[in-house]
């Protein structure tokens, strides 16, 4: 059965490859005209402030530049071969930068570089055959550390396109190892064992070791069960410090080298961080929760002194910064705003050594991304990359409602040229995760384009999301599609009481968990006129057997599907598929490891058998998050066209 599904998916992928080439050869649709008219803003991939707070390195379009933190002229770092730069970090003395450049080719390969700010040419230190990431200087400046997977034939990470299955399975596991490079000799030395995967690390202040988060086995799957370690630079020994109850991230060693701070919480995806802040002695011992029952979701942290930790957080859908003593006590709120600040998700490099200066990328629904610097909350704009670019969509509203005793939040974008005298469609955009959150950012392809189409666009943060504390994030444990679904539906009802919503023209869309919720929603209600399921999960039993990250489900369901099938069955869209009447567009990459293409094949096959209007598009050589801009454009264009078609039919009474 599985092999026939794979053959079917392969045939569909081949068919759709030809379809994508020929797509939209006819005159552009209304949706195409709208999407093509959206403003094109440049993005800033990374910004990092020097430890002394004087300079900021930032990357735009793979090009590395440096600008004074007080403002002024920037200088672009010229790289041999004009290669694209990523993962930049400062030396402790603020005089050098380390970064990676990627080489072109079918398999990953990178080069490791440093550059001084004295105007001399960058120096290449190593050619790395495989995937490399996160280079940093040792505190004494004598070495570099990085994460390296030698010989890996694809870019690392579960969001990337997976390798097709071939040959004997489970005989080759590529582990990401903590590796050092001695700067005087350019000698590369693997530090951690070959059978353990290191996800994150932080130097100890004496340059003699690291705090690290790591796990045995497959790197994609086992982040969810990773432990906290101390790694000795001399002996290469790994000493296990802490076995967490849930997921952990952001290990940071205190300036005196005595403690490690980290974030622990229910996290559904590596890199999507939220929870509470804990500390533990570096030698091991009792942990201390510094933020018990905090009503936000800390997402990143940094020590600003031996007894103070500053952290970024999601607060009720907004960006924020706070601090707390390492001995506990009251949390000090520093700043919060209705915008998206990228530094809240990564304080590594965003703050000067003493925390007095920060470098952030700020954006909002009305302002595209720009680089800002200064004390937190008192920033000065440094770049004008997107000067003159204006939004082509309507106003964004921070929308609140209740479901019983639960207070909820989301973001509602009004249609462009909104008038309260007209009725408009509403599209619900369910975020991925579920441990994630909608934020107020510059959004062109989803909510912005929907608003420009003349729709209300709603992105809810139901229970299971970040922003209201760890208990709220755990609110859908053993209850996928239960309370979270009711939260979304009561949100629609609350909007309809305040705004002129056309109840006959409701749509729902989402990707990953959002794709699951789309499939679930259309199996539970007939209120939606159209649905778009991106990388959706349709059948928990088959999903458990074919996905690449199966460990993520245990914290959410309490057991594997083989040990407790009932807890999965009650949240299974396929068990209720005969209720579906909603016209559905299904979109997925054929090499998706997080939610494999077979899940979309099953849903498409069922809806075809039930004579539900359905269209299915498979994108060749794409993973869970698409890597080709043309495929993303096609993905969002087809989504807009689907809503336009079926909203039009609903308005004409054809549904």
Secondary structure, DSSP 8 states (H G I E B T S, - for coil): -HHHHHHHHHHHHHHHHHHHHHTT-SS--HHHHHHHTS-------EEEE-TTSSEEEEEETTEEEEEETT---EEE---GGG--EEEEEE-TTSSEEEEEEE--SSS-EEEEEEEETTS---EEEEEEEEEEEEEEE-TTSSEEEEEEEET-SS-SSTTS------SSTTS-----EEEEEETTTTEEEE-S-TTEEEEEEEE-TTSSEEEEEEEES-HHHHGGG-EEEEEETTT--EEEEE--SSEEEEEEE-TTSSEEEEEEE--SSTT---BEEEEEETT----EESSTT-SSEEEEEEEEETTEEEEEEEETTEEEEEEEETT----EEEEEESSEEGGGG--TTTB-TTSS-EEEEEEETTEEEEEEEESTT--EE---TTTT---SS--EEEEEEEETTEEEEEEEE--TT--TTS-EEEEEEE-SSSS--------STTHHHHHHTTEEEEEEE-TTSSSS-HHHHGGGTT-TTTHHHHHHHHHHHHHHHHS-EEEEEEEEEEETHHHHHHHHHHHH-S--SEEEEES----HHHHHHH-S-TTHHHHHHSS-TTT-HHHHHTT-GGGGGGG--SEEEEEEETT-SSS-HHHHHHHHHHHHHTT--EEEEEETT--SS---HHHHHHHHHHHHHHHHHHHHHHHTT--
